[in-house]
Amino acid sequence: MKNQSSGSGISVEIRIMVNDSEELHTMTLSPGQKLFIGRLTDNDIVISHPAVSRKHLELSVTGSRTRSRCLCISAVPGATNPVLHRGTALETACMGGSFDLSVGPVNININARTGARPRNWVVAAAAAILILLPLIVFLSHAVGKQEERVHDAVTGGRTKAVECACTGTATCRRRGSRSIDLAHASFVRGRMDAAALVRARERAAEAECFFSKAGALRQKKQSARLLERIRNTIRIEKKKAAVSLDYFMAHKNTAAALRAALRLETLLGPGESERKRKIELMRARLKKVQGGI
Protein backbone atom coordinates (compact mmCIF):
# COMPACT_ATOMS: atom_id res chain seq x y z
CA MET A 1 0.00 0.00 0.00
CA LYS A 2 1.35 3.41 -1.06
CA ASN A 3 0.72 6.50 1.03
CA GLN A 4 1.38 10.15 0.26
CA SER A 5 0.86 13.12 2.51
CA SER A 6 -2.25 15.18 2.01
CA GLY A 7 -1.69 18.28 -0.12
CA SER A 8 -3.66 20.81 -2.09
CA GLY A 9 -5.17 18.32 -4.60
CA ILE A 10 -7.70 15.51 -4.26
CA SER A 11 -7.35 12.83 -1.62
CA VAL A 12 -8.02 9.46 -3.26
CA GLU A 13 -8.80 6.26 -1.39
CA ILE A 14 -8.79 3.17 -3.58
CA ARG A 15 -10.08 -0.17 -2.25
CA ILE A 16 -9.41 -3.23 -4.44
CA MET A 17 -11.29 -6.51 -3.92
CA VAL A 18 -10.05 -9.65 -5.63
CA ASN A 19 -12.05 -12.70 -4.51
CA ASP A 20 -11.64 -12.64 -0.70
CA SER A 21 -8.54 -10.46 -0.54
CA GLU A 22 -8.67 -6.71 -0.08
CA GLU A 23 -6.11 -3.94 -0.57
CA LEU A 24 -6.40 -0.31 0.45
CA HIS A 25 -4.38 2.51 -1.15
CA THR A 26 -4.55 6.14 0.01
CA MET A 27 -2.82 9.00 -1.79
CA THR A 28 -3.19 12.60 -2.94
CA LEU A 29 -3.34 13.66 -6.56
CA SER A 30 -2.52 17.22 -7.61
CA PRO A 31 -3.51 18.86 -10.91
CA GLY A 32 -1.19 17.62 -13.65
CA GLN A 33 -0.25 14.45 -11.75
CA LYS A 34 -1.22 11.02 -13.12
CA LEU A 35 -1.67 7.68 -11.42
CA PHE A 36 -1.67 4.32 -13.22
CA ILE A 37 -3.30 1.05 -12.22
CA GLY A 38 -2.28 -2.20 -13.90
CA ARG A 39 -0.60 -5.56 -13.65
CA LEU A 40 3.03 -4.42 -14.19
CA THR A 41 5.14 -3.53 -11.19
CA ASP A 42 5.96 -0.05 -12.53
CA ASN A 43 2.34 1.05 -12.00
CA ASP A 44 1.43 3.16 -9.03
CA ILE A 45 -1.08 0.51 -7.95
CA VAL A 46 -0.38 -3.08 -8.95
CA ILE A 47 -3.22 -5.60 -9.35
CA SER A 48 -1.80 -9.08 -9.95
CA HIS A 49 -4.72 -10.64 -11.81
CA PRO A 50 -4.85 -11.96 -15.39
CA ALA A 51 -8.06 -9.99 -16.10
CA VAL A 52 -6.14 -6.74 -15.59
CA SER A 53 -3.92 -5.47 -18.42
CA ARG A 54 -0.34 -4.32 -18.00
CA LYS A 55 -1.61 -0.73 -17.82
CA HIS A 56 -5.34 -0.64 -17.41
CA LEU A 57 -6.50 2.59 -15.71
CA GLU A 58 -5.24 6.16 -15.61
CA LEU A 59 -6.31 8.61 -12.87
CA SER A 60 -5.74 12.39 -13.05
CA VAL A 61 -7.10 15.60 -11.55
CA THR A 62 -8.70 18.48 -13.42
CA GLY A 63 -9.35 22.00 -12.13
CA SER A 64 -7.24 24.58 -10.30
CA ARG A 65 -7.27 26.68 -7.15
CA THR A 66 -10.02 28.88 -8.57
CA ARG A 67 -12.08 26.13 -10.24
CA SER A 68 -13.70 23.05 -8.72
CA ARG A 69 -11.63 19.91 -9.02
CA CYS A 70 -12.69 16.41 -9.95
CA LEU A 71 -11.07 13.05 -10.52
CA CYS A 72 -10.82 11.82 -14.12
CA ILE A 73 -10.64 8.09 -14.83
CA SER A 74 -9.60 6.83 -18.25
CA ALA A 75 -9.19 3.33 -19.62
CA VAL A 76 -5.71 3.00 -21.14
CA PRO A 77 -5.94 2.25 -24.89
CA GLY A 78 -5.20 -1.41 -25.59
CA ALA A 79 -6.58 -2.71 -22.28
CA THR A 80 -8.03 -6.19 -22.84
CA ASN A 81 -11.06 -6.16 -20.57
CA PRO A 82 -13.39 -3.12 -20.36
CA VAL A 83 -13.76 -1.07 -17.21
CA LEU A 84 -17.38 -1.28 -16.11
CA HIS A 85 -19.26 1.34 -14.13
CA ARG A 86 -22.83 0.31 -13.24
CA GLY A 87 -22.70 -2.27 -16.01
CA THR A 88 -21.57 0.20 -18.70
CA ALA A 89 -18.12 0.27 -20.28
CA LEU A 90 -16.22 3.34 -19.18
CA GLU A 91 -13.68 5.06 -21.41
CA THR A 92 -13.21 8.46 -19.78
CA ALA A 93 -15.20 10.03 -16.95
CA CYS A 94 -14.68 12.76 -14.39
CA MET A 95 -16.31 11.99 -11.08
CA GLY A 96 -16.32 12.90 -7.43
CA GLY A 97 -17.32 11.14 -4.25
CA SER A 98 -17.46 7.36 -4.05
CA PHE A 99 -18.04 5.04 -7.00
CA ASP A 100 -17.43 1.39 -7.92
CA LEU A 101 -15.64 0.00 -10.96
CA SER A 102 -15.02 -3.56 -12.04
CA VAL A 103 -12.58 -5.30 -14.38
CA GLY A 104 -13.66 -8.91 -14.74
CA PRO A 105 -13.79 -10.36 -11.20
CA VAL A 106 -11.76 -7.44 -9.80
CA ASN A 107 -13.82 -4.81 -7.96
CA ILE A 108 -12.32 -1.35 -7.49
CA ASN A 109 -13.94 1.14 -5.14
CA ILE A 110 -12.66 4.73 -5.46
CA ASN A 111 -13.47 7.42 -2.92
CA ALA A 112 -12.28 10.89 -4.02
CA ARG A 113 -12.57 14.00 -1.86
CA THR A 114 -11.04 17.44 -2.19
CA GLY A 115 -8.00 17.85 0.03
CA ALA A 116 -7.42 20.83 2.30
CA ARG A 117 -6.04 23.82 0.48
CA PRO A 118 -5.51 27.44 1.46
CA ARG A 119 -8.59 29.59 1.03
CA ASN A 120 -8.13 32.99 -0.50
CA TRP A 121 -10.70 34.64 1.76
CA VAL A 122 -8.97 33.31 4.87
CA VAL A 123 -5.65 34.79 3.76
CA ALA A 124 -7.34 38.08 2.85
CA ALA A 125 -9.13 38.24 6.22
CA ALA A 126 -5.89 37.57 8.11
CA ALA A 127 -4.09 40.27 6.12
CA ALA A 128 -6.93 42.75 6.75
CA ILE A 129 -6.80 42.06 10.48
CA LEU A 130 -3.04 42.58 10.58
CA ILE A 131 -3.42 45.87 8.71
CA LEU A 132 -6.45 47.21 10.58
CA LEU A 133 -5.49 46.11 14.11
CA PRO A 134 -2.85 48.84 14.71
CA LEU A 135 -5.24 51.44 13.27
CA ILE A 136 -8.07 50.28 15.55
CA VAL A 137 -5.78 50.36 18.59
CA PHE A 138 -4.60 53.86 17.69
CA LEU A 139 -8.14 55.17 17.14
CA SER A 140 -9.43 53.62 20.37
CA HIS A 141 -6.53 55.19 22.26
CA ALA A 142 -7.23 58.59 20.66
CA VAL A 143 -10.95 58.32 21.41
CA GLY A 144 -10.18 57.32 25.00
CA LYS A 145 -7.89 60.34 25.42
CA GLN A 146 -10.56 62.63 23.96
CA GLU A 147 -13.21 61.20 26.30
CA GLU A 148 -10.83 61.69 29.22
CA ARG A 149 -10.25 65.34 28.26
CA VAL A 150 -14.00 65.93 27.89
CA HIS A 151 -14.63 64.26 31.25
CA ASP A 152 -11.97 66.38 32.92
CA ALA A 153 -13.46 69.51 31.38
CA VAL A 154 -16.94 68.60 32.59
CA THR A 155 -15.93 67.55 36.08
CA GLY A 156 -13.56 70.50 36.27
CA GLY A 157 -16.41 72.95 35.82
CA ARG A 158 -15.21 74.25 32.44
CA THR A 159 -18.13 73.30 30.23
CA LYS A 160 -18.35 77.01 29.35
CA ALA A 161 -15.40 79.13 28.29
CA VAL A 162 -13.94 81.20 31.11
CA GLU A 163 -14.71 84.85 30.52
CA CYS A 164 -11.67 86.92 31.46
CA ALA A 165 -12.13 90.34 29.90
CA CYS A 166 -9.09 92.56 30.03
CA THR A 167 -7.56 95.26 27.87
CA GLY A 168 -3.83 95.59 27.45
CA THR A 169 -1.02 93.28 28.43
CA ALA A 170 -0.38 94.97 31.78
CA THR A 171 -4.03 94.74 32.85
CA CYS A 172 -4.26 91.07 31.84
CA ARG A 173 -1.04 90.25 33.74
CA ARG A 174 -2.28 92.11 36.84
CA ARG A 175 -5.64 90.35 36.81
CA GLY A 176 -3.96 87.02 36.18
CA SER A 177 -1.65 87.51 39.15
CA ARG A 178 -4.61 88.46 41.33
CA SER A 179 -6.59 85.40 40.22
CA ILE A 180 -3.72 83.00 40.84
CA ASP A 181 -3.17 84.46 44.34
CA LEU A 182 -6.86 83.91 45.11
CA ALA A 183 -6.65 80.40 43.70
CA HIS A 184 -3.69 79.56 45.97
CA ALA A 185 -5.48 80.97 49.01
CA SER A 186 -8.70 79.07 48.28
CA PHE A 187 -6.78 75.89 47.54
CA VAL A 188 -5.14 76.00 50.97
CA ARG A 189 -8.55 76.35 52.66
CA GLY A 190 -10.16 73.83 50.33
CA ARG A 191 -9.06 70.80 52.31
CA MET A 192 -11.69 71.64 54.91
CA ASP A 193 -14.09 73.66 52.78
CA ALA A 194 -15.46 72.11 49.58
CA ALA A 195 -16.73 75.46 48.32
CA ALA A 196 -13.18 76.88 48.62
CA LEU A 197 -11.91 74.09 46.36
CA VAL A 198 -14.52 74.98 43.75
CA ARG A 199 -13.57 78.67 43.97
CA ALA A 200 -9.89 77.74 43.63
CA ARG A 201 -10.68 75.83 40.46
CA GLU A 202 -12.53 78.83 39.00
CA ARG A 203 -9.77 81.31 39.94
CA ALA A 204 -7.04 79.08 38.48
CA ALA A 205 -8.99 78.80 35.22
CA GLU A 206 -9.35 82.60 35.16
CA ALA A 207 -5.63 83.07 35.78
CA GLU A 208 -4.77 80.72 32.91
CA CYS A 209 -7.08 82.70 30.63
CA PHE A 210 -5.68 86.09 31.69
CA PHE A 211 -2.06 85.03 31.21
CA SER A 212 -2.95 83.51 27.84
CA LYS A 213 -4.37 86.85 26.68
CA ALA A 214 -1.31 88.65 28.02
CA GLY A 215 1.02 86.28 26.17
CA ALA A 216 2.74 85.30 29.42
CA LEU A 217 3.48 81.67 28.58
CA ARG A 218 5.47 80.88 31.73
CA GLN A 219 2.71 82.17 34.04
CA LYS A 220 0.13 80.40 31.89
CA LYS A 221 1.92 77.08 32.41
CA GLN A 222 2.07 77.72 36.15
CA SER A 223 -1.67 78.41 36.20
CA ALA A 224 -2.32 75.25 34.19
CA ARG A 225 -0.27 73.16 36.63
CA LEU A 226 -2.13 74.67 39.60
CA LEU A 227 -5.46 74.02 37.89
CA GLU A 228 -4.51 70.38 37.31
CA ARG A 229 -3.53 70.00 40.99
CA ILE A 230 -6.87 71.45 42.06
CA ARG A 231 -8.78 69.15 39.73
CA ASN A 232 -6.93 66.11 41.05
CA THR A 233 -7.68 67.20 44.61
CA ILE A 234 -11.35 67.62 43.78
CA ARG A 235 -11.46 64.13 42.25
CA ILE A 236 -9.90 62.66 45.38
CA GLU A 237 -12.21 64.60 47.70
CA LYS A 238 -15.24 63.48 45.69
CA LYS A 239 -14.22 59.85 46.08
CA LYS A 240 -13.66 60.32 49.81
CA ALA A 241 -17.02 62.05 50.21
CA ALA A 242 -18.79 59.28 48.29
CA VAL A 243 -17.13 56.58 50.41
CA SER A 244 -18.04 58.47 53.62
CA LEU A 245 -21.61 58.85 52.45
CA ASP A 246 -21.96 55.13 51.76
CA TYR A 247 -20.32 54.27 55.09
CA PHE A 248 -22.52 56.54 57.21
CA MET A 249 -25.64 55.49 55.33
CA ALA A 250 -24.81 51.84 55.99
CA HIS A 251 -24.30 52.60 59.72
CA LYS A 252 -27.45 54.80 59.85
CA ASN A 253 -25.52 57.86 61.00
CA THR A 254 -27.80 60.35 59.29
CA ALA A 255 -26.05 63.51 60.54
CA ALA A 256 -22.65 62.46 59.21
CA ALA A 257 -24.23 61.11 56.04
CA LEU A 258 -25.94 64.46 55.47
CA ARG A 259 -22.63 66.33 55.85
CA ALA A 260 -20.97 63.96 53.38
CA ALA A 261 -23.84 64.42 50.91
CA LEU A 262 -23.56 68.23 51.16
CA ARG A 263 -19.79 68.08 50.56
CA LEU A 264 -20.20 65.74 47.60
CA GLU A 265 -22.91 67.91 46.06
CA THR A 266 -20.69 70.99 46.34
CA LEU A 267 -17.76 69.25 44.65
CA LEU A 268 -19.79 67.93 41.73
CA GLY A 269 -19.24 69.81 38.47
CA PRO A 270 -21.97 71.38 36.32
CA GLY A 271 -21.79 68.46 33.90
CA GLU A 272 -22.76 65.98 36.61
CA SER A 273 -26.38 67.11 36.91
CA GLU A 274 -27.76 63.57 37.07
CA ARG A 275 -25.52 62.71 40.01
CA LYS A 276 -26.44 66.02 41.68
CA ARG A 277 -30.11 65.18 41.37
CA LYS A 278 -29.53 61.83 43.09
CA ILE A 279 -27.61 63.55 45.89
CA GLU A 280 -30.44 66.06 46.35
CA LEU A 281 -32.97 63.24 46.66
CA MET A 282 -30.69 61.51 49.15
CA ARG A 283 -30.38 64.73 51.17
CA ALA A 284 -34.16 65.06 51.20
CA ARG A 285 -34.52 61.55 52.59
CA LEU A 286 -31.81 62.20 55.19
CA LYS A 287 -33.51 65.40 56.31
CA LYS A 288 -36.81 63.60 56.60
CA VAL A 289 -35.19 60.93 58.75
CA GLN A 290 -33.56 63.57 60.94
CA GLY A 291 -36.80 65.47 61.33
CA GLY A 292 -35.97 68.34 58.99
CA ILE A 293 -32.40 69.09 60.05
C-alpha positions in Angstrom: 0.0 0.0 0.0 1.4 3.4 -1.1 0.7 6.5 1.0 1.4 10.2 0.3 0.9 13.1 2.5 -2.3 15.2 2.0 -1.7 18.3 -0.1 -3.7 20.8 -2.1 -5.2 18.3 -4.6 -7.7 15.5 -4.3 -7.4 12.8 -1.6 -8.0 9.5 -3.3 -8.8 6.3 -1.4 -8.8 3.2 -3.6 -10.1 -0.2 -2.2 -9.4 -3.2 -4.4 -11.3 -6.5 -3.9 -10.1 -9.7 -5.6 -12.0 -12.7 -4.5 -11.6 -12.6 -0.7 -8.5 -10.5 -0.5 -8.7 -6.7 -0.1 -6.1 -3.9 -0.6 -6.4 -0.3 0.4 -4.4 2.5 -1.2 -4.6 6.1 0.0 -2.8 9.0 -1.8 -3.2 12.6 -2.9 -3.3 13.7 -6.6 -2.5 17.2 -7.6 -3.5 18.9 -10.9 -1.2 17.6 -13.7 -0.2 14.5 -11.8 -1.2 11.0 -13.1 -1.7 7.7 -11.4 -1.7 4.3 -13.2 -3.3 1.0 -12.2 -2.3 -2.2 -13.9 -0.6 -5.6 -13.7 3.0 -4.4 -14.2 5.1 -3.5 -11.2 6.0 0.0 -12.5 2.3 1.1 -12.0 1.4 3.2 -9.0 -1.1 0.5 -7.9 -0.4 -3.1 -8.9 -3.2 -5.6 -9.3 -1.8 -9.1 -9.9 -4.7 -10.6 -11.8 -4.8 -12.0 -15.4 -8.1 -10.0 -16.1 -6.1 -6.7 -15.6 -3.9 -5.5 -18.4 -0.3 -4.3 -18.0 -1.6 -0.7 -17.8 -5.3 -0.6 -17.4 -6.5 2.6 -15.7 -5.2 6.2 -15.6 -6.3 8.6 -12.9 -5.7 12.4 -13.0 -7.1 15.6 -11.6 -8.7 18.5 -13.4 -9.4 22.0 -12.1 -7.2 24.6 -10.3 -7.3 26.7 -7.1 -10.0 28.9 -8.6 -12.1 26.1 -10.2 -13.7 23.1 -8.7 -11.6 19.9 -9.0 -12.7 16.4 -10.0 -11.1 13.0 -10.5 -10.8 11.8 -14.1 -10.6 8.1 -14.8 -9.6 6.8 -18.3 -9.2 3.3 -19.6 -5.7 3.0 -21.1 -5.9 2.3 -24.9 -5.2 -1.4 -25.6 -6.6 -2.7 -22.3 -8.0 -6.2 -22.8 -11.1 -6.2 -20.6 -13.4 -3.1 -20.4 -13.8 -1.1 -17.2 -17.4 -1.3 -16.1 -19.3 1.3 -14.1 -22.8 0.3 -13.2 -22.7 -2.3 -16.0 -21.6 0.2 -18.7 -18.1 0.3 -20.3 -16.2 3.3 -19.2 -13.7 5.1 -21.4 -13.2 8.5 -19.8 -15.2 10.0 -17.0 -14.7 12.8 -14.4 -16.3 12.0 -11.1 -16.3 12.9 -7.4 -17.3 11.1 -4.3 -17.5 7.4 -4.1 -18.0 5.0 -7.0 -17.4 1.4 -7.9 -15.6 0.0 -11.0 -15.0 -3.6 -12.0 -12.6 -5.3 -14.4 -13.7 -8.9 -14.7 -13.8 -10.4 -11.2 -11.8 -7.4 -9.8 -13.8 -4.8 -8.0 -12.3 -1.3 -7.5 -13.9 1.1 -5.1 -12.7 4.7 -5.5 -13.5 7.4 -2.9 -12.3 10.9 -4.0 -12.6 14.0 -1.9 -11.0 17.4 -2.2 -8.0 17.9 0.0 -7.4 20.8 2.3 -6.0 23.8 0.5 -5.5 27.4 1.5 -8.6 29.6 1.0 -8.1 33.0 -0.5 -10.7 34.6 1.8 -9.0 33.3 4.9 -5.7 34.8 3.8 -7.3 38.1 2.9 -9.1 38.2 6.2 -5.9 37.6 8.1 -4.1 40.3 6.1 -6.9 42.7 6.7 -6.8 42.1 10.5 -3.0 42.6 10.6 -3.4 45.9 8.7 -6.4 47.2 10.6 -5.5 46.1 14.1 -2.9 48.8 14.7 -5.2 51.4 13.3 -8.1 50.3 15.6 -5.8 50.4 18.6 -4.6 53.9 17.7 -8.1 55.2 17.1 -9.4 53.6 20.4 -6.5 55.2 22.3 -7.2 58.6 20.7 -10.9 58.3 21.4 -10.2 57.3 25.0 -7.9 60.3 25.4 -10.6 62.6 24.0 -13.2 61.2 26.3 -10.8 61.7 29.2 -10.3 65.3 28.3 -14.0 65.9 27.9 -14.6 64.3 31.2 -12.0 66.4 32.9 -13.5 69.5 31.4 -16.9 68.6 32.6 -15.9 67.5 36.1 -13.6 70.5 36.3 -16.4 73.0 35.8 -15.2 74.3 32.4 -18.1 73.3 30.2 -18.3 77.0 29.4 -15.4 79.1 28.3 -13.9 81.2 31.1 -14.7 84.9 30.5 -11.7 86.9 31.5 -12.1 90.3 29.9 -9.1 92.6 30.0 -7.6 95.3 27.9 -3.8 95.6 27.5 -1.0 93.3 28.4 -0.4 95.0 31.8 -4.0 94.7 32.9 -4.3 91.1 31.8 -1.0 90.2 33.7 -2.3 92.1 36.8 -5.6 90.3 36.8 -4.0 87.0 36.2 -1.6 87.5 39.2 -4.6 88.5 41.3 -6.6 85.4 40.2 -3.7 83.0 40.8 -3.2 84.5 44.3 -6.9 83.9 45.1 -6.6 80.4 43.7 -3.7 79.6 46.0 -5.5 81.0 49.0 -8.7 79.1 48.3 -6.8 75.9 47.5 -5.1 76.0 51.0 -8.5 76.4 52.7 -10.2 73.8 50.3 -9.1 70.8 52.3 -11.7 71.6 54.9 -14.1 73.7 52.8 -15.5 72.1 49.6 -16.7 75.5 48.3 -13.2 76.9 48.6 -11.9 74.1 46.4 -14.5 75.0 43.7 -13.6 78.7 44.0 -9.9 77.7 43.6 -10.7 75.8 40.5 -12.5 78.8 39.0 -9.8 81.3 39.9 -7.0 79.1 38.5 -9.0 78.8 35.2 -9.3 82.6 35.2 -5.6 83.1 35.8 -4.8 80.7 32.9 -7.1 82.7 30.6 -5.7 86.1 31.7 -2.1 85.0 31.2 -2.9 83.5 27.8 -4.4 86.8 26.7 -1.3 88.6 28.0 1.0 86.3 26.2 2.7 85.3 29.4 3.5 81.7 28.6 5.5 80.9 31.7 2.7 82.2 34.0 0.1 80.4 31.9 1.9 77.1 32.4 2.1 77.7 36.1 -1.7 78.4 36.2 -2.3 75.3 34.2 -0.3 73.2 36.6 -2.1 74.7 39.6 -5.5 74.0 37.9 -4.5 70.4 37.3 -3.5 70.0 41.0 -6.9 71.5 42.1 -8.8 69.1 39.7 -6.9 66.1 41.1 -7.7 67.2 44.6 -11.4 67.6 43.8 -11.5 64.1 42.3 -9.9 62.7 45.4 -12.2 64.6 47.7 -15.2 63.5 45.7 -14.2 59.9 46.1 -13.7 60.3 49.8 -17.0 62.0 50.2 -18.8 59.3 48.3 -17.1 56.6 50.4 -18.0 58.5 53.6 -21.6 58.9 52.4 -22.0 55.1 51.8 -20.3 54.3 55.1 -22.5 56.5 57.2 -25.6 55.5 55.3 -24.8 51.8 56.0 -24.3 52.6 59.7 -27.4 54.8 59.9 -25.5 57.9 61.0 -27.8 60.3 59.3 -26.1 63.5 60.5 -22.6 62.5 59.2 -24.2 61.1 56.0 -25.9 64.5 55.5 -22.6 66.3 55.8 -21.0 64.0 53.4 -23.8 64.4 50.9 -23.6 68.2 51.2 -19.8 68.1 50.6 -20.2 65.7 47.6 -22.9 67.9 46.1 -20.7 71.0 46.3 -17.8 69.2 44.6 -19.8 67.9 41.7 -19.2 69.8 38.5 -22.0 71.4 36.3 -21.8 68.5 33.9 -22.8 66.0 36.6 -26.4 67.1 36.9 -27.8 63.6 37.1 -25.5 62.7 40.0 -26.4 66.0 41.7 -30.1 65.2 41.4 -29.5 61.8 43.1 -27.6 63.5 45.9 -30.4 66.1 46.3 -33.0 63.2 46.7 -30.7 61.5 49.1 -30.4 64.7 51.2 -34.2 65.1 51.2 -34.5 61.6 52.6 -31.8 62.2 55.2 -33.5 65.4 56.3 -36.8 63.6 56.6 -35.2 60.9 58.8 -33.6 63.6 60.9 -36.8 65.5 61.3 -36.0 68.3 59.0 -32.4 69.1 60.1 
